[in-house]
Amino acid sequence: MSTPRRRAPVHIQQQEPEPHQRPTAPQPDAWTRPHDQPMAPTHPPEPLPLEPLLVRVEEAARILSLSRSTIYEMMDAGELPSVRRGTARRIPVAALRAWVARQTGG
């Protein structure tokens, strides 16, 4: 059995990186700030909550501080419009606001 031959070490010359590959110091941009200025908030403001367009009879009663049966009476009399989807009955929030405006003279 023969002993394996040792290879001579290969020396690779380090080449200077191309100018577009050279590491550069960070450039100031929108995310950096001078140290003497206070840090601005980095998160966007919270989105405003969406207001529902329609509410259940129970919710309308709570909003207007009336009983459920009074709300049903108002809907039956045509004083308060409602939307039906199958057996579900919903009241537009705009109708609640309009009713309050009519009641207060505004």
N, C-alpha and C positions, 0 to 999 in steps of 0.2 A: 504494500500500500504506500502510495506516495503522499508526501505532505503537501497540503494545499499551498499554492504560491501566494505570497502576500503581494497585494497590489500597492503600488506607490501612492502616497497620498496625493490627491488632486487639489491644487490650490485654485480657488475661484476668486478672481479679483472682484471686489465690490465696486460696482459702477455707481457713479453719482446719479441720483434720480433725476429724471427729466424735470424741467422747470414746472410743468403742470402737476407733477407728482410730489413736489417738495412740500413738507408740512409747513403751514403758515400759522402765524399768530391769529387768534380769533379776531374777526373784524366786528366792529360794533354794528348792531342791527336793532330791530325792534325788541328783541328779548334781553338785551343787555342794558345796563344803566350805570351811570357813574355812582360811586359809593356814597357820595354826599347827598344823593336824592333818595327820598323814601320810595319803598317798593310799591308799585301799583298792584291792584288785585289781578291775579292771573286767570281767574275763572269768569266765564260769562255770567251776566245776571240771570237770576231764576226767571223762567217764563211765567207770565201771569196765568193764574188758574182759569180754566174755561168755565163760563157760567152755563148751566144747562138751559136748553131752549124750552123744554117741557118738564113739568113736574107731576108727580102723582097727586091724587086728591088729598091724601094725608099730609103731604109736604105743603100743598097750597094752604090747607087749614092751619098748619103750624106757622107758615110765613105770615098769614093774615090774622093770626090769633083768633080764628073762628073754629067752630066745630066742623067735623066731617059732614054731618047732615046739613049744616047751613051751606056748605060748599055745593053739595048735591042739589039743594033747593035753588041756589043761584044759577047753577048750570041748567036745571030744568026750566027755569023762568027765562033763560036767555040772557041773563045779566052777566054771566061769565062764560065765555066761549070755551069749548073743549074739543079735543081730538080723540076719535075712537080708532082703535086698532084691535079688531076682534072684540074681546070683552074688556080690554084695558082702556081706561079713560085717562087722558093726560090733559093738563092745562098749560097753555103757553105762559111763560114767565112775563112776556110783554103784556098779556091780557091782565095779569095780576097787577102790574105797574099801572096800566091804564085804569083799572078799577079804582086803585088807590087815588090816582090823580083826579078821577071824577068825584070821588067821595070828599076829597079835600078842597075841591074847587080849583085845582091847579092844572 
